[in-house]
């Protein structure tokens, strides 16, 4: 079904007049005067990825998380490389700190991630057989999920499994798991996760599926096909993650997102927006113009999603521009700071925050 202007207008009106259409709204239209933070009773919880160092050292960082978030995602410290530097060693301390902060402040914690091609420790290169690969994968999931059983209610079991179309014609991204187990590694991961904690929500997660770029359209199709194949194999998949690392210079494919979410919902699965931010290295230097484009991109992603279903979460990969991964890979050539997240370096809300707030707090 095509994303009609009538549907856009109806959804926008319900959300208090967020940006609509293809023309960029003036910055003043995006600011308004919504509450600083989302009400805890909001229909869609808001979350952010959290780094342990500022959490323990910066009161302003902790205060911002308390003010704005209902869910937290440990940023990096549950990935293999950090969590399991050797076969025998599991380092839960930093993730435990984040979880304890979340629990003390009435927030949920999301587990990220159990299986990923990236951030793998050097010792995994020694894996040399299917039997060994399956043993290490199962051991890891059993140990990590067992440690957090009953406390983490949502796990990103499988992260970024689809190969980027510009790099390969193959659907699945190369990894040690694919090399030795083939596509069956996905079955092993999800069935093990379900066995360890029958109550947890199990999610698959992917990036670069949102824009009008041809490669992203192809990847979105491959993602949907993989989800369908998983369900045909009766895997215990319950949620589909749209990361939302949006490229600011690329328009969002609103028709494509609407259709994708509609098909996911028809399969009985929930949509999770898991790692939202906007990569702004190619956007104008003007802060006002850049902020308006960033707000527009986020609006154009969340609007078609929300027209189909209430997402399980809207979560950003970080909360403040003070701590973002974006300049590591997408540093601006003009030397200006990236402005990818809802709060600026001083923890002040930006126009994109008000857009997110509307989609989290809007009427059912």
Secondary structure, 3 states (H helix, E strand, C coil): CCCCHHHHHHHHHHCCCCCCCCCCCCHHHHHCCCCCCCCCCCCCEEEEEECHHHHHHCHHHHHHHHHHCCEEEECCCCCHHHHCCCCCCCCCHHHHHHHHHHHHCCCEEEEEEEEECCCCCHHHHHCCCHHHHHHHHHHHHHHHHHHCCCCCCEEEEEECCECCCCCCCCCECCCHHHHHHCCHHHHHHHHHHHHHCCCCEEEEEECCCCECCHHHHHHHHHHHHHHHHHHHCCCCCCEEEECCEEECCCCECHHHHHHHHHHHHHCCCEEEEEEEEEECCCCCCCHHHHHHHHHHHHHHHHHHHHHHCCCCEEEECCCECCCCCHHHHHCCCCCCCCCCCCECCCCCECHHHHHHHHHHHCCC
